[in-house]
């Protein structure tokens, strides 16, 4: 298991939320679970670029932070579903606002991201 060599800085709210949401797919996982995509296979279809292993790791971290809950049904084959906790649901308006900001500033954000990619490939 991974063990951190440097302890996180948790001195302000931005540090705390960064620690909880750090991970390439966590925000999308929260959003898709909120939309009703609760099974790991559904989440994998929604995020095809992510490996199942990485999704499982990030889902486990979201569960450890109290943002999602996992239900394992005792059937064969095992059935697993994720849902947002009451605490996790408090993040949805914030994620929605971030998404709206991204949509509003899409042209600018795309240009700076693509410029950075072009510079890095030269």
C-alpha positions in Angstrom: 0.0 0.0 0.0 1.1 3.5 -0.8 2.5 5.5 2.1 3.1 9.2 1.9 6.5 10.5 2.4 5.4 14.1 2.9 2.4 14.9 5.1 -0.3 17.0 3.5 -0.7 20.7 4.4 -4.2 21.0 5.9 -4.1 24.6 7.1 -7.1 25.9 5.2 -10.3 24.9 3.4 -8.6 24.9 0.0 -5.9 22.5 1.2 -8.6 20.2 2.7 -10.8 20.1 -0.4 -7.7 19.6 -2.6 -6.7 16.6 -0.5 -10.2 15.1 -0.7 -10.7 15.7 -4.4 -7.2 15.2 -5.6 -7.3 12.5 -8.2 -8.0 12.6 -12.0 -11.4 11.0 -11.9 -12.8 11.8 -8.4 -14.9 14.8 -9.5 -16.4 12.9 -12.4 -17.1 9.9 -10.3 -19.0 12.0 -7.8 -20.9 13.7 -10.6 -21.9 10.4 -12.3 -22.8 8.7 -9.1 -25.1 11.7 -8.4 -26.7 11.2 -11.8 -27.6 7.7 -10.9 -24.7 5.7 -12.4 -24.0 3.5 -9.4 -22.5 0.3 -10.6 -18.7 0.1 -11.2 -19.4 -1.1 -14.8 -21.6 2.0 -15.5 -18.9 4.3 -14.1 -16.3 2.5 -16.3 -18.4 3.1 -19.4 -18.8 6.8 -18.4 -15.0 7.2 -17.9 -13.5 4.8 -20.5 -10.0 6.4 -20.3 -9.7 5.3 -16.6 -8.6 1.8 -15.7 -10.9 -0.3 -13.5 -8.1 -0.4 -10.9 -7.7 3.4 -10.7 -11.5 3.9 -10.5 -11.6 1.3 -7.7 -8.8 3.1 -5.8 -10.4 6.5 -6.2 -13.9 5.2 -5.2 -12.3 3.6 -2.1 -10.7 7.0 -1.2 -14.1 8.8 -1.7 -15.6 6.2 0.5 -12.9 6.7 3.2 -13.6 10.5 3.1 -17.3 9.8 3.7 -18.4 11.2 0.3 -19.8 7.9 -1.1 -21.1 4.7 0.4 -20.7 1.2 -1.1 -23.3 -1.5 -0.9 -22.3 -5.1 -1.6 -25.3 -7.3 -2.4 -24.8 -11.0 -1.4 -25.5 -12.5 -4.8 -23.5 -14.5 -7.3 -21.7 -12.8 -9.0 -21.4 -10.0 -6.4 -23.3 -6.8 -7.1 -21.8 -3.5 -5.9 -23.5 -0.1 -6.0 -22.2 3.3 -4.9 -24.3 6.2 -3.8 -23.5 9.7 -2.4 -23.7 10.1 1.3 -25.5 13.1 2.7 -22.1 14.7 3.1 -21.2 13.9 -0.5 -24.4 15.5 -1.7 -23.2 18.8 -0.3 -20.5 18.9 -2.9 -22.8 18.7 -5.9 -23.7 22.4 -6.0 -20.0 23.3 -5.8 -19.2 20.8 -8.6 -22.1 22.2 -10.7 -20.8 25.8 -10.2 -17.3 24.7 -11.2 -18.7 23.0 -14.3 -20.6 26.1 -15.3 -17.5 28.2 -14.9 -15.7 25.8 -17.2 -18.5 26.0 -19.7 -18.5 29.8 -19.6 -14.7 30.0 -20.1 -14.4 27.0 -22.4 -12.7 28.8 -25.3 -10.1 30.4 -23.2 -9.4 27.3 -21.2 -9.1 25.1 -24.3 -6.7 27.6 -25.9 -4.3 27.7 -22.9 -4.5 24.0 -22.3 -3.7 23.2 -25.9 -1.0 25.8 -26.0 0.6 24.2 -23.0 0.4 20.8 -24.7 1.9 22.1 -27.9 4.8 23.8 -26.0 5.5 20.5 -24.1 5.6 18.4 -27.2 8.3 20.6 -28.9 
